[in-house]
Amino acid sequence: MSVFDSFAISASGLTAERLRLDLISNNIANINSTGRPNDPAQQPYRRKIPVFAQMLERVRAGDGARTRFRGAGVKVAAVLEDESPPRLVHDPSHPHADEKGFVAYPDINIVREMVDAMTATRSYEANVTALNAAKDIALQALEIGR
């Protein structure tokens, strides 16, 4: 593995975690968006969840007969919508209230979103640390070559 491979792996992790943070902030921003219960045309916002997948690189083994796989980073395989039913709140005066007075809100838990944001931030920081370490190694290798 070259130092440039480690740059690419860290960069893919940074990109994936940034998207994860974007989705979390979008979820939090839409926590109070409403809809009508049992009305497919006016459903409330659905929580977005990223699905990560590893990227593998095919590598030939030394004898040439076997093929191995080496990690090459991470990618966002999909962005799913949470299938949880909406949270119903009784508020007959709300414009989106149904005939029974219920308003549909997204099933978004602020505590879960904040914990996800903290873990995404920590993962982002870990990727920055790995990228900086690889950069320092490359610079030291260049210094040796002087």
N, C-alpha and C positions, 0 to 999 in steps of 0.2 A: 504494500500500500504506500503510495507516494503522499507527500505532504499536501499536494493539490487534491487528492481524494478526500483527505480529512477536512479540507476547506469546503468541499462540495457537500459532504455529509453534514457538517455543522450548518451550512447555509440552508440545506433542505429542512433541518430541524427548526431553524429560525423562522423560515417561511411558514411551516406547518403551525407552529405555536402562535405566530402572529395572526393567522387565520382563525385559530381557536379563540384567541382573545377578541377578535372582531365579532365572532358569532356570540360570544358571551356578552359583550357590550350591547349587541343588538337585542339579545334576549332580555337584558335588564331594561333597555330603553322601551321595550314593548310590553312590560309587565302589566300595565294598566290599559292596554288596548282591549276593546270590548267587541262583542259580537252578539248575535241572537242565538239562543239555544235552539237546536233542531231546525236551523235554517242554513242549508248548505251554501247559500249565496253570501251570508254574512257571518262566517265562522271567525272566532278570534285568532290572533296570531298563534302559531305553533312554535314551540321551542326548537331551535336548530342545534344539532349535535354533530360534530365532525367525527369521521371514522378514519383513523390512520392505518396505513399499511407500509410494511417494510419494502424497500427497493433492494433487489438482489442483483448481483452482477455475476455472470457465469465465468468461471476461471478454470482453466485446464490444470490438472494435477501434474506433478513432475514427470510421471511415467507416460503421460499423454492419453492413457486409457480411461481415466476417471475424470469426471467433471465435478467440480465443487462450486459452491456459491459463496460469495462474500458480500457482506453488507455494503450497501451503497447509499444509505440514507433513508428518509421517510417521505411519504407522500400522503396527501389527503385523498383517500379512495372514494369517499362520498360524503355528502352533507345530508343527514337524515332529519326528518321532522319527528318530534316526539308525538307518539300516538296516544298519549294520555288524554282522557276526556277533559274538557274545560272545567274550570272551577265556577260553580254557579253561586251567585250572590243575589239575595232578594233585595231589589231596589225598584219598586214599581214606578218611580218618577223618572228613571233613566230612559233616554230615547231608544235604547236598544233592548228594553225589557220586553219579554214575551207576554202572552196573555195571562200567565200566572204571576208576572212581576219579577221573573228571574233574568239576570244579565250574565252572559258567559264571558269569563276572563280566562286568559291562558294559564295553564297549570305550570307556572314558573315559581320556583322556590328561591328567594333571594339568597338564602344561606348557601344552598347548593351552588348557585352561580358564583358567589364570592369565593367559595372553596375552589371551584374549578378555575377561577381567575388567578388565585394564588398559586395553584399548582402549575398553571400555564406560564405564569411569570417566573417561577423557579426553574422550569424546564428551559425557558428562553435564556435565563441567566446562565444555566449550565452549558448551553450551546455557545454562548458568547465566551465563556471561560475556556471551553475546548478550542474554539477558533483562535483566541488569543494565545493559547499554549502552542498551537500548531504554527502560528505566525512567529512566535519567539524561537521555536526550534528552527524554522526556515532561516531566520535572520542569523542565528548562531552558526548554522551550517555555512552561510555565506561569509561570515567572519573567519571561519576556519580556512576557507579557500583563499584568503588574501595572502 
